[in-house]
Amino acid sequence: MVDGNDGGIGITRDGGKTWMFDEKIPVGQFYHINVDNEIPYHVMGGMQDNGSWRGPAYTTTQGGIRNFDWDNLWGGDGFDVMPDPEDANWVYAMSQGGSVGRYNTQTGQSSYIKPPAPDAKTLLRFNWNAAIAQDPFDKKTIYFGSQFLHKSTNKGAGWKIISPDLTTNDSLKIDQTNNGGLSIDITGAENHCTIICIAPSAVQKDLIYVGTDDGKVQVTTNGGANWTDLTANIIGLPKGAWIPQIRTSSYNANEVFVVANNYRQGDFAPYIFRSLDGGKTWTNMVDTKKVTGYALTVLQDPVEPNLIFVGTEQGFYVSLDNGVSYQQWKNGYPSVSTYDFAIQDREADLAIATFGRSLWVLDDIRPLRKLAATKGEQSKFFVSAPNAAYNFSIKNSPYEWSTWGMWDAPNKPTGLPISVYLTDSTKKVKVQIKDLKDQVIRNLTFKVDSGLNRNYWGFEQKGKRAAGAPKTGGGGRRMFDEEGGGAAANEDDKEFTGRDLLSGKYKFVITAGTNKDSVWVEVKDDPRLPLKNEVVLAQDAALEKLQPVNDKYNAALDLVEDAEATLAALKAEWKDKKDKGVDTLNKAHKVIAEKVKELREYMMGKKQEKQGYGTVPVITPIGVIRNASMLIMGKNTLPAEQEDAAIAAAVVAADGVAAKVNAFFEKDWADFRKLVESTPIKKFKDVEIIK
């Protein structure tokens, strides 16, 4: 049997004796979302009948974001969760009926901080989804809503009421004596005439807006000493509509956004009212021609005022022109009830709460800011990247193979995101990465298409050819596009991939046909790790000592591979010829081919030709050289005596290879060439002896 409920799906295969909860289903009903400023930062919020949770927006572990990466914060039905701005280990969380508290994610310590009634005669009314807010000017001050606005200046240890009843205080709506019909149903969800949103201004101290579930919009400009009811000023606001969200502007104290929905009374139209004069006059920013579904949330970008995000019952909408027009975002995002937004300022990520499809993160909205800066009338080409990015060390996955069917959410791609916007038919762009000395340290090629494109650079610089590597480079250790399909994104450049570069500032120059744009980015080291510059520079110096060894070995290998190619071409040409002269050449070819094979086996070891796995371990020149390289790069320590000894051994190995290969080409190969060229066949390249 399969049991579907508001907690998910339970499956029993023994008639209900035991049940398995399926954790792979990517669903969740989140009322709110918030973010902190940790590295990586967290997203947090409360779920209908599933408590309150906090988890990483991305991880520094291989694989995706898994259920065990999340902290369970609070029980009951979960609603808003707020980080403590002074200590991210602490969060504010709540369940129904105003049961709010503080919780420490490291220790599990908790504190119940629900505001008490002001006297023995007053019954506080808290909404099922009560309102909470952080004061932007004082990190210790928070606000909480019943029918009154409560204020605490000590993180909930004590409370003061700073308003009269801000609701209609309608006795018919408040009365719960007949709740439930045939059976009593008093869960807290029935509470009415309550405050459901609180919006302190980040521009003007003591300016606070409040919205209620019975259609009231109230404001104080002096921290609660006096209140003004703005409801009548909002022309077009349906009577009794819920006010689930109010947002104050980051730019202008007189600008405010009010979200209203009235579907409970059969009205499914969207309502988002904006005032530019402190609530005196209002304009509805949306209608059924602009968006689909009743409105649930709005957010004006704190960096670019023309960029506005809207969530409705039917999806997620973006305006690039300050609310004049909207486009539904459908690139990888479902048409789902979109409840709340939060922007992580440092990383410019948009975090999204949905009521049905859990939480989402739209990484790096800076390209949208560029488009919105000109209200969508953007030039045909531009480039965008974060101001800074961390080169994280990535941990191994805590398990290799899952037999438990865990949910594995997509992780943020590693590397630095580079966004390219273009409007023409260009399919590839050239990327040069330069250091502060204007030296090119990496060349890349990105695949693109018209519109916004995002690729990732893995912090690697261009390298040099390692011993035994192909003659030309290409690809990149961590080069890929957002869909993960560009592992050979650098194939056009044939450039060898080097080590990760040091922290510092780098310039990206992107060329698309005749168009060119550039952007500076700071690469930062993983803040969890000790400084590595001294070690890396010393290792680079040791690798420079080793590079002539690589070059000498590769010169010998190239000669051997050229000889193999020549022998293959000769064999193909002589294949169908039967005269006596060709027989003589074939016999000589067989002898020289065996000697070339012996040379390769000397350099690299015998190839295993039998069925099975592995080769017999032997000491080879390539093994000696690669061992030196691994000893230098494989540790986070300064090279010392053993690395010097390994380099010396590599020098001897490369010299031995060069001597053996030179001897072969000066005698055996020269004789074979002379024999073949006594015929009309011309297949040989001139050989330059290895120095």
N, C-alpha and C positions, 0 to 999 in steps of 0.2 A: 504494500500500500504506500501511496504518496500523500502526505498531509501538507497542504499549503496553508500558511498562516502569515500574520504580519511580522513574524520573525524569520521567515524564509521557508525552506522545504525540509520536511523530515521524511525519511524513507525507512520502512521496516520490511524485512524479508522473512520474519518469523511470526507473522500474525499480531504484531504489536508488542511482543515481549521486549525487544530491543529496538532502538531507533538510531539512525545515523543522520546527522545534520549535514546537508550538502553545503560546503563552503566555497564552491566554485562559481556560484551565481553572482554576477556583478550587478547587484541591485541594492538599494538602500534609500530610505526616505529621510533626507537631511533638511532640517528647518533653517539652519544658519551655517555660515562658515566664517572662520577667522584664521589668521596666520600669525606666526611670531617671527623673530629675527635671528633665530639660530642658524647654524651652518651644519647640515642642510636645515632649512626651515621646516616647521610643522604646519599642517593644516588641521583644523579641529572643528567639531560641531556635534550636534545632538541628532539622534535618529528616533523616529516614531517607534515607541515600544521597544527600543533596543539600546537605550542608554546613550552616554556621551563618550566621544572618542577623540584621540589625538594620534596622528601618524605623520611620517615624513612625506614631504612633497616629492622627494626622490631619495634614493639611498646611495651609499658608497660601497655597496655590496653587489657582486655579480648577480645577474638575474633581475627579476622584477620586484615590485613592492608587495610584500606578502602579509597575510593577516596577522602573523606574529610580530610584525613591525609596529603594531598599533598598541596604544595604552588605553585601557578601559578606565574612564575617569569617574563616572557617576552612574547610578542605576536609574530605574524607572524609564519613563519616556524622556528622551534626551532633547534638549533644546539648544539655546545659545551657549557657546563656550568662549571664554575670553582669556588670553594670556595675561599674566601679571607683567607689566612692562619693566618691573625692577628685577624680576627673577623668573625666567622662562620655565623653570621646573614647577612653578605654581601656576595653576589655572583656576578660573572661576567656572563652575558648571552648575547645572540645575536639572531638576525633574519637575513634573507637573505640580501645579498649585503653589508655585513660588518657593519650592524647596531648593534653595540655592546654597552653595558651599564653595569652599576652596579645597583644592586637592594637589598634593605634591607627587609628581610623576616619578620621582626618584625613590622616595621613601614610603609612599602610600599614606602619609599623614594627611588627615582631612579636618576640616573645620566647618561646622554648620552655621551659616550666617544669615538665615532668613530674617528679615526685619520683623520686629514684634509690633503688635498693635499699640497705638499711643496711649490707650486707656482700656479699662475693663469693659467699656460699653461699645467699643468700635470693633466691628468685624471686617478684617481686611479681605478684599477680593483680589486674588491673583489669577491672571489668565492661565489657561492650560499651557500656553507658550508665552510666559511672562517676559517682560522687557528688562534688559540690563545694558549698561553702557559705561565705558571708561571715560573719565574726564581727560581731555587732551592737554590740560595745563598742569595737572597735579597727578602724579603716578599712583598716589595712595587713595585718590578719591574715585568712587564709583557711584552709579545711580541704579536704582531698581524701582520697578513699577507695580503698584497694586491699583486701587482707584486714586491713590496719592503717588506723588513722586518722592521716593526715599533717597537720601544722600548719606554716604559714609565717607569720612575723611581718613579712615584707618583700615581700609580694605575689608570692611564688613564687620569689624569688631563692635562697632556701635553705629546706630542709625538716627537720622533726624528727618522728619517729614518737612518738605520745603514747598508744599503746594496744598491748596484745597482739593476736594474731589474734582478731578479734571474730566470726568465722564458725564453722561446725562443723568446718572444716578436714578435711572428709570426703575421704579419699584416692580413693575410688571416683568421686566427683563431680569431683574435680580432674584425674584422669588423662585425658589427651587422646591417648594412643597409638593408639587405634582409632577416632578421629573420622572420620566421613564414610562408612563402609561401603565401597562399591566404589572410591571415590576419596577422597583426603584432603581434609578440609574444616576447616581451622584458620584462622579469620578474626578471632578475638577475641570473636565472639559466643558461643563455646563456653565461655569462662571461667566458672567457677562457684565458689561459696563466696567471694563478694566483697561489699563494702559498696556499697549502691545508694542510700542516702539518709543525709544528715547534717543534724541539726536543732539548732543552738545556740539556747538560750533568749535572748530579748531582755529578759527580766525579771530573770533571775539569772545573773550572770557565771559562766563556767566550767561551767555546766550544759549538757551536750551529749548528745543521743540519736543513736543510729546504728541503721539497719536493714540487713539483708542479703538476698541472693537465696536463702538457704537457711533462712529462717525465724527468724533471730535478731533480738531487740530488746535493745540494750545501752544503758546510761546511765552517765555520769560526772558527779559534782557538784563535782569539784575540778580541772577542766581536763585530765583524763586520768591523774591520779596513781592513781586507783582506778576500777574498772569493776564494774558490777552487771548480771548477765544477768536481764532481766525476762521472758523468753520464757515460762517456766512459770507466771507470774502471769496471763497473758492466757488466761483460760478461753474455749475456743471457737476459738482460733487453730489452724488446721490445721497439722499438722507439715510442715515444709518449704515452707510458703507464702512467696511473695515479699513483701517489705516495701518497696514502691516509694516510699513517702512517709511521713514523720513531720512533724507540725506541732506546735510548742510554742505555748502560749497567749500572747496579748499582755497578759493580765490577771493570770494566776495562775501562778506558777512550778511549782505542783504539777499543773497541767492540761496534758495532752498528748494528741494524736490520732495513731493509728497506722492506716495504710491497709495492708490485706493483700489479695492476690489469689492464687487457687489454681487458676485455669483450666488451668494446665499439667498438673494432675493430674486433670482432668475435673470439677472443682468450680467452677461458675459463680456461686456465691452471693456476695453483697456482704459485705465485712467492713471496718468502720471502728470501731476500738476507742478508747474514751476513758477516761482515768484522771484522777481529781480528787485523787489522793493521792500523786503522784510515782511512779506505776507499781506500787503495791502491789495495787490492785484495778482491774478493767477492765469496761466494758460495751460491747457491740456496738450502735452507734447506728443501724444500718441492717439491713434484711432484705428478702426478696423481696416482702413486702407493701408496703414503703415506696418502694423504688426498683427499677428493672429493669436488670439487667446487673451484672457484677462491678465492684467499686469500684476507682477509679484515683487519685482526688485528693479532698482535703477542704480547706476554708479557712474558718476563723472570722473574721468581719469584725472588724478591729481597733478599730472605733468602737462597734459595737453587738453585744454578745456573743450575743444571741439569733439573729442572722443568720448562717446557716451555708450554705456552698455545697458541693455534692457533684458530682463527675463520675464517671460510670460508662461502661461500654462502650456503653451505649445512650442516653446523653444527659447533660443538665445539670439538676440539681435544686437547689431553694432551700427552706430551712427558715426559718420566721419565729419558731419557738418552741423554739430551742435544741436542735434535733435530734429533737423528739418526732414531728413529721410533716414530709413533704416534698411539694413540688409540682414537676412537671417543667416547665421553662421551654421553651415552644414558640413564643413570639412572635418569629418571624423566625429562630429558631435550629434547626438540624437535630437529629434524633436520631442523634448521631454520637459516636464514642468520644472522651470528654472527658478529656484527660490531665493538665492542670495549670491552676492559677489564680494570678494576681498582681493586687494592688490598687495602683493609683496613688493615693497618699494625697492629694496636692494637689487632684486633680480628681475623686476618688472614683469612678474608673472601674475596672471589673472586666475584666481582660485574660484571655483564655481560649486555651489551646492544645488543638487537636484532632488526632487521628491519622486524618486523611482529608480534613478540610475546612479545613485551615490554621488561621490565627489569627483571633480575634474580639475585639471590644471592646464591652462593655455600658456605655454612657456614663452616668455619674452615678447611683450606686446609693443616693443619699440618701433617695429615697422609700421604698425597701425598708427602710432603717434605721428610718424613722418607723413603718412597719408592724410591724417586728419589736420595736420598743421596748415594745409592749403585747402581744407574741406573736401578732400578727395581729388582736387584738380592738380594732381601730382605730375611732375616731369616723367618722362618715359623710362627713366632708369635711376635707381638709387640703391645704396648699400647700407645695411644696418647691422650693428653688433653690440653686445653688452659693453659697458665701460670697462668692466673687469670680469675675469672668470678664474675659477680655482682649478688647478690641475690636481685632482684628487687621486690619492692612492686607493685602489679598489680592492676590497676584501673578497676572499673566496666565499662562495655561497655556503650557507650553513648545512646544506645537504646537496648531494650530487644528483640523485634520482628520486623523484617524488612518487611514492606509491599511495599517498594519502589524498591525492586530488586537491591540493591546496590552490587557492586563488592566487594568481601571479599577475598583478597589474603591470602594465608597461612602465618601465623606468625611464627617467629622463636620459637621453643619450649622453654618453660621456663626450668630452671635448668642448670646443668653443663654437657656439652657434653663429653662423654667418648668413644673414638674410639678404637676398638679392631680389629686387623688384624690377621687372621690365614689361614692356607692352608689345614688343615685336616678336618675330619668330625665331630669335636666337635660341640655340639648343645647348651651347656650351659657353662658359665664361672662363677667362684666364685670371688666376689669382697669384699675386706676388705678395709675399710677407717679408717686410723689411725691419731691421733693427734700428736703434737710435742713431747708428752711424750711416744709415741709408744703404746698408749692405743687404742684398737679397738672401734670406736664409731658408726660403722654401718657395717652390713653384707648384701650383696646383691647377687642376682643371675641374670645374663643377658642371654637372649636367643641370640644365634649367629648362623652364618652359615659361610661357607668358603668365604674368601674375606674380605672386609672392612665392619665393623658393627659399628653402632653408637647408643648408649643408653644415657639416660639423668638421672642424679641424682638430686632430688629436694631439696638439701641442708639440708634434715632432718637427724637427728641422731636417733639411736635406743632409744626406749622409754620403759616405764613401763606400766603394765596393768592398764587401767583405770577402775573405778567402772562399773560393768555391761558388760565389754568387754568379748569377747570369751576367752577361756583358752589359745589359741595360737594366735600369730600375723600372719603376712603375708601381702603381697602387700606393698603398700607405697603410701603416699598421692599424690606424683607427679612422680612416677616411670613409665616410658614408653619408648619404643624404637622409632625410627624415624618415623615409620609408625603409631604410636599411639596405638599399639596393645599389650603393655606389662604392663597393669595396675596391674597385679599380678606377676610382674617380680621377686618379693622377696618371692614368695609363698613357695619356698623350704626351706627358712631359718626360717620361723615361728617366725619372730622377730617383736616385737611391734614397730610401728612408733612413733618417738618422735618429739620434737619441732625442729625448725630450729636451727642449730648450730651458734655459734658466728663467726665473721670474723676471719681469720687467715689462716695458712698454714696446709694442710692436705695431707697425702700420700695415694695413691690408689695402692693397691696390687691386681693384677688380676692373677688368676690361671686358666689355661686351661689344664686339665690332668696333665702331668708332666712339662708343660711349665709355667713359671712365669715371670711377668714383673711388674714394678712399675713406678709411676710418681707422682711428687709433684704439687699441685695446691693451689693457694691462693684464698680464698673466700673473697670477698669484700662486704661491706654493700652498699645498695642503696645510691648513693651520694646525692640524693635529701632529705634524711631523717636525722634527728638529731641522734647522737650516742646513741645506745640503750643498750650497754653492762651492765651499772649499773642497768637498769630496768630489763633486762632479768635475770641477776644473782640473783636479789632479788626475782623475780617471781619463779625462779627455787628453791630457798631456801624455799619459801612458799609451793611449790608443794611437796617438800620432806617431809614437815610437814604433808601434806595431804595424802601422799602415804600409811602410815600404815592404814588409814581409808579405802582406796581403797582395800588394801589387806584383811582387816577383812571382809568387805562387800563381796568381791569375794569369800572368803573361805566359807561364808554362802551360797552364790549363788551356788557354786560348789556342796555343800552338797544337796541342793534342786534339782539341775539338776540330780545328781546321783540317788536320790530317785525317780525322775520322770522316769529315764531310767529303774531302777529296776522294778517299778510298770508296766511299759509298757511291759517288758519282761515277768513278771509273768502273766499278762493278756493274752498275746499271748499264753503262755504255757497252761493256764487253759481253753482256749477258747472252745475246743471241748470235755472237760471232764464233765461227768454227775453225778459222785458219790456224796454222801451226804457230804463227807469231803471237796470236792471242793466248794460246795455251801457255807459252813461256811467260807472258805477262801475268796471267792468272796465278801461276805458281808463285811468282815473285810477290804478287798482291797478297796471297795467303800468308806468306812469311812475314811481310811487313805489317799486315793487319794484326797478326798475333803479337808482334813487338809493341805496336801502339796500345793494344789491350793490356799488355803487361805494364806499360808505362802508367796507364790510368789506374790499374790495380795497385801499383806501387804508391801512387799519389793519394788514392782515396779508399783503398781496400777492395777486396773481391766482392762483386755483386752476388747476393744469394740467388741462385737459380732454381733451387729445390722448393717444393711446396712447403709452406709453413711460415713461421714468423721469426724475424731477427737474423743477425749475421754474427759470425764468429768474431769475438772481440780481438782486435789486433792494434798495434801502434802504427799509425800512418802519419805522414806529414800534415794532412789536413786536420787530423785529430789534435796534433801537437799545437798547431796554430790556433785552432778554435778554442782549445783549452786555455791558451793565454788570454784570448779575448774574454772568455767567460770568467776567468779569475779576476780580470780587471773590472768588468761591469756587473758581475753577479752579486756583489756585496755593497753595502752602504758604508764602506770604510775606505780609507786612503790606501792606494797601492803601496806595497812595501817589498821586502826581499823576495817573497815567493813570486810576486808578479814580475819582478825584474828577472828572476831565474826563468820564468815561463817565457818571457819575451826573448831571452837569450836562446832558449831551446827552439823557439819558433824561427829565429834567424838561421840557426843551423839546419833546421828542417827545410826551409825555403831554399837555402843555398844548395842543399843536397838535391832538391827537385830540379833546380836550375841546371846544375852540373849534369845530371842524368839526362834531362831533356835536350840540353845543348849537344851532348855527345851523340844522342840518337839522330838529331837533325843534321849534324855536321857529317856523319858517316852513313848510317843506314838509310835515312830518308834521302840524302843527296844521291846515293847510289841508285835507289829506286827511281828517283826523279829522272836521273840521267838515262836509265833504261827506258822509261816510258816515253820520254821526250825524243828518243831516237826514232820514235814513230810519229805520225802526224798529230798525235793527241797532245793537246795543250790544256791541262787542268790545274796546274800548280801555281801557288802563290809564292813569291819570294819570302824567305824566312830571315828575320832579323834576330840574331843571337841575343839571349837575355843577359843583361848587364848585372 
